[in-house]
């Protein structure tokens, strides 16, 4: 389907670009509903790709792009499930998240994350699956998993190892833009930093620029400069699930859930 309206995310093809909007309050926590709808999205991605040349992922919420995995939901499942069943469920959830982000990573479309505010944990990992990250000046990037006794589990470490310092090269090759020396010198993960509230507009302008190029050539260039580290990603899943069985994780989740802050992920 080329259009979908869900509880956690929605998508539509607009002017040759697939726009995937995250909109689950309070800050796009990625729980079972979001992952189910994201699964549905990647199942539709091949068809959507025949109608579009680019994909933009953004949040329509003021709080930010995404606070990451839904820790409250995970803690509730931990408290109400038999332990072995819970741990099997954790692995299934992590593998599902990897399937989604890997599909976005490997898509022949040029993919753009337009981010602002909170870009934490699984939300950061979702952005890392995209070819370009365009951030407004309010964006804050963080992997808070160590506070829970964990490592990032949705592909963050292998993709950071792959991408750090390569974003500018990708921007140059996939968009055809001419960048000044100062911009190239930054050589970080973000291809553009824009004014507050301007990330989506900038992403749409970039998508218009992409129309100038042959989509097959762009897809081949992407495949060449952006290999997917599947073996390391699988190893990350194994380490994450091994760590999740430790008592420290339950204690970390309980501490998170017991906080009274409106946004405990910022603490």
N, C-alpha and C positions, 0 to 999 in steps of 0.2 A: 504494500500500500504506500502511496506517496504522501499520505497525511495521517497523523495520529494524535489524539489528545488523551493523555493518561493522567494518573494521579501524581506521578513524580516527574514525568518528562513528556514532551510533545515534539513532533517534528513535522516539517512541511518542506516542499521544494519551492523556493522563491527565486525567480530570475536566474535559474540555472545553478542555484546553490541549495544544498540541503542544510536547513537550520534546525539544530537539535537544542531545545530549550529545557533547562532544569528548573523545576518550580515547586519543589516540595518543602514546605515550611518545617522548621525554622531556617535551616541553612543547607538544604539539599543533602541531608544525611542519606547515605547510600545503603539502604536496607533491602529487605526481600522484595518489596514492591518496585523499588527503583531498578534492582537487578533483573527482575522479571521483565519489566518494560524495556530495559536496555537490551536484553536478550532478543526481544521481539524486534527491536530496532536493527540489530546486526543481521537478523534473518531477512530483513527487508533491504539491507544495504546494497546488495548486488543490483536489485531492480532500481533503487533510487539512483545508483551510480550511472545508469543508462540515461537518466534525465538531467544529470548535473555534472559539474566539473570540480566542485569543491564542497566541503562540509565545514560548517561552523558550529561549535559547541559553546553555549553560553548559559548564564543564569539570569532569570528574570527577577530574582529576589535581591533586595537591597543589601542583605547581610553579606553576600559574597557568592563565589562560584560553588564551593562545596566544602563542608566541614569533614568529609570523609565517611568512613563506615558508620553505620548506625549502632553506636556502642550500647545504647539503652536497650535496643532490641536484642543484641547479642547477650547482654547480661540477663535479660528476662528468659531467654532460651536456656541459658546456663542454669538458672534457678529452677526451671520447670521440666528439664529433660534429663533422662538417664545419661550419665557422663559419656559412655562410649558412643551413644547415639548423637550426643551433642558434638563431640569431636569429629565424627563423620560428617555431620552437617556443616561444621566450620570448613572442612576441606572442600566439600561440595560448593559452598558459597565462594570460597577463594578461587576455585577452579572456574566457576561461572564468571567471576569478575575478570579473570585472566582471558577467558574466551572473548568477552566483550572488548576489552582494551586491545588485545592482540588483533582482533578484527578491524578495529579502527586504525591501529598502527599499520596494518598491511593493506588497507583499502587503497585502490588505485587513485581515488580522489585525493587532492591535496586538502589536508585537514587542518583546521585552525581552532585553537582554544582561545576564546575571548574572555578574559578573567578579570575579576575585581574582588576586593575584600578578602574574605577567607578562602584560601586555596590550600587545604590541609589534607594530609593523609591520602586516602583513596581519591579525593578530589584532585590533589596534586598529581597522583599517578595517572588519573584520567587525562589531565592536561599533557602529561609527558608522552602519552600515546599519540598525540597530535604532532603534525609536522612543524607547525608554527604556534608559538604562544604570544598573544598580544595582550598586554596587561595595562590596566589603568593604574594611576599612581597610588591607589589605595590598596592594591593587591599585597597580600602577605602570604608567603610560602613557608610551609613547615611540615615536617614529619614528626608528629608527636608520639609515635608508637612506642618509643623507648620508655615513656612514662608508664606504659602498661606492661612492660616486660617483653615487648615484641619488637620485631623489625617491620618495616613496610612489607606488605604481603601481596600487593596487587601489581607488582612489576617495577616498583620505584627504584630499587637499587640497580638492577641491570640496565634500566633505561637511563638513569643518571650517569652510569659508567660509560654508556654508549654516546650520550648526547652532550655532555658538558663541554662547552667550547665549540660545538658544531652547529649551533642554531643559526649563526650568521651565515655560514656557508650554505646551509639549506635555504635560507631566505634569499640569498643571492641567486641560487640556481633555480629555485622554483617560481620566483616572482619576476625575475629579470630586472629588479630595481638596482639603481646605482646608489651605494651607501658611502657616506663620508668615512674618513679614516677613524674618527672618534668612535663611530658606531661599530665599525669592524673591530676596533681595539677592545671593546667590551667583551666580545666573544663569550657570552653567557647563554643561558637557556632561553631568554626572552628576546624575540626578534624586534619588538617595538614596545615602548612605554609611552602611554598617551595620557591625556588629562582625565580627571575623574569623570566617569560616565561615558567615555568615548571609545571603549574597547570594542563594542559591537559595531559601531559605525566604522571604525578602522578595519575591522575584520571584513566587513561587507565591501569596503573599498578595495581591500586586497583581493577578495574573490573576483571582483570585476577585472582587476589586472590579470588574473589567472586565465581569463577567457581568451587572451591574446595568443595563448600557446597551445600547441597540439596536445591533447590529453594523453595520448599514448606515449609521447616523448616524455611528458611530465611524470607519468607513472613509471617509466623505465628509469628515469633519473632518480626518482624517489627510492626505487628498489635498490639501486646501486649504492646510494649514499646513506641508506637507512636500514641496514640489516637488522632483523629481529633476533635477539639473543635467546632463542627458545630453550637451550640447555640451562642457561643461568636462570631463566624464569622458572623452570621446573624445580631447580634446586632451591630457589627462594620459597616456593610453595612448601616444599618439604621442611625447610628450616622453620618457617612461620608456623606450620601446624605442630611441629615438635615443641616449639616454645609455648604454643597456646595450651598445651596440656599441663603446664607448670602452675603451681598455686599462686605465683606472683601475678599472673595474668588476672585471675579471679579477683585478687585483692585490688589490682589497678582498676578493673572495671567497676568494682563496688565503690571505690573512692570517687570515680568519675560520676557515677549515677547519684551518689549521695550529696554531691555539691549542689548548692542552692543558687549558684550563679545562673543568670539567664543564658550565658554562653560559656559553659564550663570548658569547652575546647580551647578557649583563649587563655586559660589560666596555666 
